[in-house]
Structures are given as C-alpha cells and as structure tokens.
Amino acid sequence: MTRTALVTGASGGIGSATARNLGADHDVVVHYNSDQESAEAVAGDVRDQGQDALVAQCDVTDPEAVTAMVEDVREQLGTIDALVNNAAVLHEAPLEDADDETIQQTLRVNLEGAVYCTRAVLPAMREQGEGRIVNISSTAGTGGSPTDVAYGASKSGLLGLTKSLAKQYTKDGIRTNAVAPGPVKTEMFAEERRPDVRDISPLDRLVEPDEVAEAVRTFATTSAMTGQTLVVDGGIRL
C-alpha cells in the first residue's frame, strides 16, 4: 500500500525538493500558500514518477483551514502517513527595526503553523498506529540567528516541539524528528551572502535543497529514531 506524505510550503526550495524526493514512493500532498503555478509543477513531477499528487492551498496560521485541508486529503487519498512541516518565512532585519506584523507573521507561520498542522494529522496517525512527522528547523534554531531574531526563535521552537511530540506520541507509533539545514541554495537565502558562506564552508559551496530532502526522507521512513535533530549545513558549524 502506497504511503502518503503531506509537505507544507512545497511550491519551492526545500519543500519542492522534498515533495519530489518522497514522490519516488509516496503519494504526495503539495501544499502551497500563494504560488499555485509552482505547486502544480511540483505535483506534475511527482505524477511523472508514477505516484498520485494532490495540490492543496491553505494558510497554515488558520487552524480551521488546516483542519479542512487535512480532512480533504484524507477523503481523497485515505491517509496521511508522513507530515513535513516546512512552511516558513524569513525577514532579515535587526529586531528593533522589525514591526509587529512582521514578527507575528514569522512566529505564526514558522511555529504556530507547524503546531496546527501536526494537531490536525495526529488523530489519523494514532488511529492507524503509526506516523512520521518531520519538522524543518534550521541552524538558526540550534545556534541562533544574527539577522532575524524572530526567525531564530521560531526555528528553536520547532526543536522544542519535536522533543515534546516525541515524548508524548512515540508510544502511539508516531516518530517525530527535525532537520536543521544551514544556508541552502534557495530563493530565501540572499544572493549577496552566498560568497561569504562558501568561504567558511568545508564543502566550499552551499547545501543543495535535494541534499536536505535526503535527510527528510531518512526521518520520513525511519522506525527507530525519534526526538532527534539532524543538522545539514555542510560542516559550517563544526
């Protein structure tokens, strides 16, 4: 029986790479907030691998919308075996210059959104006796962010969410883990900062989204790991 994975923020970057990777042997729900065209393209790539793909629009900060999305997925695909909480925003600015709306959006999308999505899938996972939850944190969560305090705080919060879910739901067959990427070659990471990162990376390059997706796959299919965080930063923080 084919497993189903729901990947939030899957229209680009790490999310789209993860959706395509899991699409090798999972049916995939490609979630997006605003970029439907890119989400449809990702879904097409999944279908080209022989799996089903469903495109789902939802504001992850709206708990009712999240619940409705999960219910719709279950009606169409039957189950959700893996959830990848990837949806995120980043606003690089000193905290004193950040307005209330920006701070609230960062915390709500990056952390609250993951909480709402997780809460929505838990009943189905408990009912079937297994599930995999992978939270996409960041090295900004493991070690702090020098450019966006709210982002660092939200990504650190995902690590606490990961540990707490593992302690509460592992007995129900649900494994919860986190992946903490360093600077990744995506639109979210400013082009002008990329040479500086390459200078301090033992890899002498940025991490590719596909490499993060491989780490996500490990946790999306594992049976023995739970409550763990895998750092994927090319050795920058050695």
Number of C-alpha atoms within 10 A of each C-alpha: 4 12 18 25 27 31 26 28 27 30 27 20 20 25 29 28 21 28 33 24 21 26 26 16 17 24 26 32 27 30 30 26 16 13 14 16 11 16 27 19 16 25 27 17 19 26 18 14 15 13 20 19 25 19 20 21 18 19 17 29 20 15 18 13 16 22 19 13 20 20 16 13 20 15 10 10 17 13 20 24 23 28 25 29 28 26 24 24 16 19 16 17 14 12 13 7 8 15 10 8 8 14 18 12 19 23 22 20 22 30 27 20 23 26 18 21 24 21 13 19 23 20 11 18 21 16 11 15 12 20 27 24 29 30 27 28 31 28 21 22 23 20 12 17 18 13 15 19 22 25 28 25 19 24 29 22 18 29 25 15 21 23 17 13 19 22 14 11 18 19 12 16 17 23 28 31 29 28 25 25 25 23 26 23 18 15 9 14 13 11 10 8 10 15 12 10 17 17 13 14 18 15 13 14 18 21 21 19 20 19 18 25 21 16 19 25 17 15 26 22 17 14 14 8 15 23 19 17 22 18 19 22 23 22 14 18 13 7
